[in-house]
Amino acid sequence: MSEKTSTISVPREFEAFVHPPNVLAFPLPDDGSIPNNPKCPLLIYPQALDPTVRDLASMFERLFASNDWKGAWRNGIYTFHHYHSNTHEVLGIYKGSATVRLGGEHGTTQRVRAGDVIIIPAGVSHKNMGASSNFGVVGAYPGGREADVNYGRPAERHEALHNIEHTPLPKADPIYGPNGPLFEHWTD
């Protein structure tokens, strides 16, 4: 059995700051409240970018945009479970650290820190369980799609499941480009 290897494509201006891919994949089943995503596991790229970069937030914004993940914003992660049913989301941690619950109450709890990237498929919830006082995140969406916000309520479920099923794959991995490791894990 041969192993798939991705051909990463990082623009020259980012080459010195982007580390080789290290991918943690978490398939998350529907928990009855949070649908998660049956085709696309949650992906975490620990230390994808050098955390000592002078303006890591701007670096994430430019790198995401170069791979068509747009509509960038800076903030944190909500302290309650929420998910987007109509788009995938990337989060680049640009300062501090946090413990994040992903995939609902029965999902996975991960500690993230500056330089880490979380790629959240449509339908996968995320919740800040506690963060350093300086915690900062850059978020973006493939193609700059506008994200809806769902909370796992029964009234949301029918439309959310339809949206998740019809959310297209992105054109490129937000860090590693059109042939990045995201495509080894996500399918149509």
C-alpha positions in Angstrom: 0.0 0.0 0.0 1.5 3.3 -1.0 1.2 6.4 1.2 -0.1 9.6 -0.3 2.3 12.5 0.0 1.2 16.1 -0.6 3.0 18.5 -2.8 3.0 21.7 -0.8 2.9 25.0 -2.5 3.9 27.9 -0.3 4.5 31.4 -1.8 8.1 32.4 -1.7 7.4 35.2 0.8 6.2 32.7 3.4 8.8 29.9 2.8 11.0 30.8 5.7 8.1 30.9 8.2 6.0 27.9 7.2 7.0 24.6 8.7 6.6 21.2 6.9 3.1 19.7 7.4 2.4 17.9 10.6 -1.3 16.9 10.5 -3.5 15.7 13.3 -6.9 14.4 11.9 -9.9 13.9 14.1 -13.0 12.2 12.6 -15.9 13.4 14.7 -19.2 11.5 14.7 -22.6 13.2 14.9 -23.5 13.4 18.6 -27.2 14.0 18.1 -26.9 17.7 18.8 -23.7 18.7 16.9 -23.8 17.1 13.4 -20.0 17.3 12.8 -19.0 16.3 9.3 -19.1 12.7 8.0 -16.7 13.4 5.1 -14.2 15.8 6.5 -12.3 15.3 9.8 -11.2 18.2 12.0 -7.5 19.0 11.1 -4.9 20.6 13.4 -1.5 21.6 12.1 0.7 22.1 15.2 3.3 24.8 14.8 2.5 25.2 11.1 4.0 28.7 11.2 7.0 29.9 13.2 5.4 31.4 16.4 8.3 33.9 16.7 7.3 35.8 13.5 7.1 39.5 14.2 3.5 40.0 13.1 2.1 36.5 13.0 -1.5 37.7 12.7 -0.7 39.6 9.4 1.3 36.6 8.2 -1.7 34.3 8.7 -4.1 36.8 7.0 -1.8 37.1 3.9 -1.1 33.3 3.7 -4.8 32.4 4.0 -5.7 35.0 1.4 -3.0 33.7 -1.0 -4.9 30.3 -0.8 -8.4 31.8 -1.3 -9.4 31.6 2.4 -10.7 35.2 2.8 -13.0 37.3 4.9 -10.3 37.3 7.6 -11.1 38.5 11.1 -9.2 38.7 14.4 -10.6 37.8 17.7 -10.8 34.7 19.9 -13.1 31.7 20.0 -16.5 31.8 21.7 -16.9 30.2 25.1 -20.0 28.2 24.0 -20.4 25.5 21.4 -21.2 26.8 17.9 -20.6 25.7 14.4 -21.0 26.9 10.8 -23.1 24.7 8.5 -22.5 26.6 5.3 -18.7 27.0 5.2 -15.5 25.5 6.5 -13.3 27.7 8.7 -9.6 28.1 9.4 -8.2 29.5 12.7 -4.6 30.6 13.0 -3.4 31.1 16.5 -1.3 34.2 16.5 -0.7 34.7 20.2 -1.2 33.0 23.5 -2.8 29.6 24.0 -6.2 28.0 24.7 -7.9 24.8 25.5 -10.6 24.2 22.8 -13.3 21.6 22.7 -14.0 20.6 19.2 -17.0 18.5 18.0 -19.4 19.0 20.9 -19.5 17.6 24.4 -18.2 14.2 23.3 -15.6 15.6 20.8 -11.9 16.2 21.4 -10.3 18.7 23.7 -7.0 20.2 22.4 -4.5 22.7 23.7 -3.5 25.2 20.9 -0.8 27.8 20.9 0.8 30.5 18.8 1.7 29.1 15.4 -1.0 26.3 15.4 -3.7 26.1 12.7 -7.1 24.5 13.2 -9.1 23.7 10.1 -12.8 23.2 11.0 -15.1 21.5 8.6 -18.7 22.7 8.2 -20.8 21.2 11.0 -18.0 20.8 13.6 -18.5 22.8 16.7 -15.8 24.7 18.6 -15.7 26.1 22.1 -13.1 28.0 24.1 -12.7 26.1 27.4 -10.1 28.6 28.8 -7.4 30.8 27.3 -4.5 32.9 28.2 -5.2 36.6 28.6 -3.4 37.4 25.4 -5.1 34.7 23.2 -5.6 35.8 19.6 -6.9 34.1 16.5 -7.2 34.9 12.8 -10.1 33.2 11.2 -11.1 33.0 7.5 -13.3 31.0 5.1 -12.7 29.5 1.7 -13.7 31.9 -1.0 -14.6 34.4 1.7 -18.0 32.8 2.3 -20.1 34.3 5.1 -20.6 31.9 7.9 -23.9 31.2 9.6 -23.8 30.4 13.3 -25.6 27.3 14.8 -25.7 26.1 18.4 -26.8 22.5 18.2 -30.5 23.3 18.7 -33.1 20.8 17.3 -34.8 23.5 15.1 -31.5 24.1 13.3 -30.7 20.5 12.4 -32.6 19.9 9.2 -31.3 23.0 7.4 -27.8 22.5 8.9 -27.5 18.9 7.6 -28.5 20.1 4.2 -26.0 22.9 4.2 -23.2 20.6 5.5 -23.8 18.1 2.7 -23.7 20.9 0.1 -20.7 22.8 1.3 -18.0 22.6 -1.3 -14.4 21.6 -0.7 -12.0 24.6 -0.7 -9.8 25.1 -3.7 -6.7 25.0 -1.6 -5.3 24.1 1.8 -5.2 27.4 3.7 -1.5 26.9 4.5 0.0 24.5 2.0 -1.9 25.4 -1.2 -3.8 23.5 -3.9 -2.2 20.1 -3.2 -1.8 20.4 0.5 -2.5 17.7 3.1 -6.1 18.8 3.6 -6.9 16.9 0.4 -5.5 13.7 1.8 -8.2 13.8 4.5 -11.2 15.6 3.1 -13.4 14.1 0.3 -16.4 15.2 -1.7 
